[in-house]
Amino acid sequence: PRPLGHKAAVGDMFLHEAGPLECVQPDPDWASCTLGVFLCQSCSDIHRNISQISKVKSILLAPWSDVEVEFMLSNGNDAAKAKYEQKVPAFYYRPTPTDCLLLREQWIRARYERKEFVCVERQEPYSSGYREGFLWKRGRDKGQFLSRKFILSERDGALKYFNKHDAREPKALMKIHTLNASFQPEKIGQPHGLQITYLKNNSTRNIFVYHEDGKEMVDWFNAIRAARFHYLQVAFPGAYDTDLVPKLTRNYIKEGYMEKTGPKHTEGFKRRWFTLDDRRLMYFKDPLDAYARGEVFIGSKENSYTVLPGLTPSTQGYHWQYGITIVTPDRKFLFTCETEEEQRDWMAAFQGVVNRPMLPQEYAGNCHGSAQDLANTTCTLVE
């Protein structure tokens, strides 16, 4: 047996690899000698959990037999991609290195363990247009998670859940065109925690769910993406798939605590949880609140929106020292951050939104999605 000789034994093939197949990270240090793919540290840990399929070895330190080296030479990441990703649906979420462990693990298991993208019939749980099952949903009373029946129906254009298993009428009906889903394991306190948002009476409503089975939860996530994909295909018949896929689900640009004051700037500052969702900055008393206490629309610099560091000199009543001022056509919004790093990160997030020109559809709806010009519209922070 021999090591891969400082990555030289696989010769030019290794040099031309874009990165590990799972997450496209550069300079992988690990490889699966049974699948013929190169892996980063994080993906190698996941592969070790499917040891019946994937045998992980260090490229530099482990002994390699001639047979294993030849196998790596005759396979590689591109060959594995062609073999295991033959029929990945356009809507299926492909994780990035920054995504949660659940998404990355299930992506790997879907390819190698279940071979879902070779056998199309194995995609039925999330591609059939209908899904029914039970999820643990966080209730309002004491934050307990309660078993609730969920039904996703493309024909009905909605995701519904029922408080009682035999109930005929749903507790909530969430229209597919307003749905978003984002994995939030740390915020929810569950490794498979999913945050689902939708519009209810023109206000954003949050629900928090999870399932003990990771595959079950990711199947729900991709079923929501599939339903939204098919809805958008009908709504925009001339659009390319590549234009629709980024609109299926979205992660928040930034979340975290800041202090805020009211519209007169004379009220004391209060600590609140903020979520920047595209152009909508919402705030909550608690990160797991069902409804935002208020929100502000952030337009573009062409529409007289600016972001400034610091506060006006006369401002009083704040505890955190690192201020941010958002100037809109109607008023100024004042915030403070606990650390300079948080201030810098929020400033970068806000500036990225302000620097982005507004799209026609962003002029066609206010912060809740109803029809009115947004160029001079600001949603008020009500507290």
HELIX and SHEET records of a PDB file:
HELIX    1   1 GLY A   11  LEU A   15  1                                   5    
HELIX    2   2 GLN A   41  ARG A   48  1                                   8    
HELIX    3   3 ASP A   66  SER A   74  1                                   9    
HELIX    4   4 ASN A   77  TYR A   84  1                                   8    
HELIX    5   5 LEU A  101  ILE A  108  1                                   8    
HELIX    6   6 ARG A  109  GLU A  113  3                                   5    
HELIX    7   7 VAL A  120  GLN A  123  5                                   4    
HELIX    8   8 GLU A  124  SER A  127  1                                   4    
HELIX    9   9 ILE A  176  THR A  178  5                                   3    
HELIX   10  10 PRO A  185  ILE A  188  1                                   4    
HELIX   11  11 GLY A  214  ALA A  235  1                                  22    
HELIX   12  12 ASP A  241  LEU A  244  1                                   4    
HELIX   13  13 VAL A  245  LYS A  247  5                                   3    
HELIX   14  14 LYS A  301  ASN A  303  5                                   3    
HELIX   15  15 GLU A  340  VAL A  354  1                                  15    
HELIX   16  16 PRO A  360  TYR A  363  1                                   4    
SHEET    1   A 3 VAL A  37  LEU A  39  0                                        
SHEET    2   A 3 TRP A  30  SER A  32 -1                                        
SHEET    3   A 3 VAL A  56  SER A  58 -1                                        
SHEET    1   B 7 ALA A 172  LYS A 175  0                                        
SHEET    2   B 7 ALA A 158  PHE A 162 -1                                        
SHEET    3   B 7 PHE A 145  SER A 153 -1                                        
SHEET    4   B 7 TYR A 130  ARG A 138 -1                                        
SHEET    5   B 7 SER A 203  TYR A 210 -1                                        
SHEET    6   B 7 LEU A 194  LYS A 200 -1                                        
SHEET    7   B 7 ASN A 180  PHE A 183 -1                                        
SHEET    1   C 7 GLY A 294  PHE A 297  0                                        
SHEET    2   C 7 ARG A 280  PHE A 284 -1                                        
SHEET    3   C 7 LYS A 270  ASP A 277 -1                                        
SHEET    4   C 7 LYS A 254  LYS A 260 -1                                        
SHEET    5   C 7 LYS A 332  CYS A 337 -1                                        
SHEET    6   C 7 TYR A 322  VAL A 327 -1                                        
SHEET    7   C 7 THR A 306  PRO A 309 -1                                        
END                                                                             
